[in-house]
Amino acid sequence: MKPSKQRSTCALSSSLDILGDKWTLLILRDILFIGKSSYGEFSQSEEKMATNILADRLALLECQGIVTKTVAADKKSKFTYRLTEKGLDLAPLMVEFILWGHKHCENVVDTALLLELRQDQAGTIRKYQDLARAAALPSARL
């Protein structure tokens, strides 16, 4: 996949070129907050993303250096996706989306994550970033 073309030099516009569709942040949510790492796990998310869209978004995230793709230790035909530091930098943004959605959207359910965020937002962000970093270590894949 070739890198996305910037429409302007505006930082918000450039960020939206990468993250601005309705699927990309859900993949990142699944990696960061749920611990998913494989195509099969992502395809089981309740939002039911089409397989071609999932493949495209994973390729975009890899191309942009937000995730890394490696061959799974247990099965050579399977790949795992992990957040890079660039991807981990999105955690505070994702938390703000979660909090905004809870405040302004109907039918949003309180989750354990939301309760953690209410008690200690900065600490919860660090916790999930640290968990994602640990999952990306080679020893975590054994």
N, C-alpha and C positions, 0 to 999 in steps of 0.2 A: 504494500500500500504506500502510495506517495504521501508526503506530508500535506496537511490541509493548507490551502492558500489563504493568507491573511487578507481580509477585505479592507482593512485600514490600519493605522498605527495606534488606534485607541486600545488601551489595555483591556477594557471590558469587551469590546468587539472581538479582540484576539482570543480572549478566554472563552467566549461563547462559540467561536469557531471550533474549539476543541470539546467543550463541555456542554454546549447549549442545546443538545437534543434531549428527548425525554427518556433515553435509555442509559446514557453513559454514567450518570451519577448513581443509578441503581446498581450497576456493576461494581462501581467503587464502594458503594454501601455494603454490598455483599462480601467484598473482600475485607474491608476494614472492620465492620461491626458484626458480621455474621461468621467470618472465617472461611468463606468459600474460596476455592482456588482453582477449580477445574471447570472446563466447558460444561460438562454434565451437571455439575452443581449449579452453575449459573442458569442453565436451561430449566431447572426445577423451581426457580423463583416464582412467587405467586403472580407476578405481572405477566407471565407467559410471553416473553420476548421471542419473536420469530428467529429461527436459527441463523438465517442469513444476516439479520441485523446484529445478532450477538457476535457472530464471527467478524463482521465489519467493525464493530465498536472495540472488540478486543484488539484487533489489528491496529486500529487508530491509537488506542491507549499505549500499545507497545511502540509504535512508530514515534509517538510524542514523548517517550521516555517516562511515562507515568506508571507503567507496569513492566515487569520482565516476564518473559515466557521461557520456561525450561522444561526439559523432558522429565517426566515423573520418575521417581526412583523405583516405584513398584511396577510400572508398565511402560515400556518404551514407546507405545503408540499414544500415550496420554501426555498432555502438557499441564503444567501448573502455572498460574499467574500470581505474581506477588507485587505489592506496591513498592516503588522506588521511593527515595526521599522526596523527589518531586511530587509523587502521588500522595505521600504522607502529609505534605504541606496543605493538601486539600481538606484535611480533617476538620479544621475550624470552620471552613466554609460549609461543609456538609452538616455540621452541628447546627449552624445558624439556619440552614434550610429546614432541618428537623424541627427546631424550636418555632420557626415561623409557621410551618405547616400545622403544628399542634395548636398554635394560637388562632390561626385563621381558616383552617379547613375543617369541614364537617366530617364526622365519622372517623376521625383519627383516634386510635386507641392508645392509652397510656401503655408504654412498654417499660421493661426493666432499664433499657438505655435512657429513656426519658427521665425516669426517676433518678438515675445516677447523675445525669446532667444537671438536674435541679439541685442536687446536693453539692456537687463540686464539678462545675463545667470544665475548668482547666485541667483538673486531675483526671477526669474521665477521658478527655481528649488524649492526654499523655498516656494513659493506660492502654487505649486502643492502638495508638501509634507504636508503643512498645511491644504489644502483642503481635502486631503486623511485622515489625522488625524481627522479632524472634522467629516468626513463621518463615521468614525469608532466609534464615541462616541455614547453611548446608546440613548441620547436625539435626535441625528440626525436620528434615525430610527423611531421615532414616527410620 
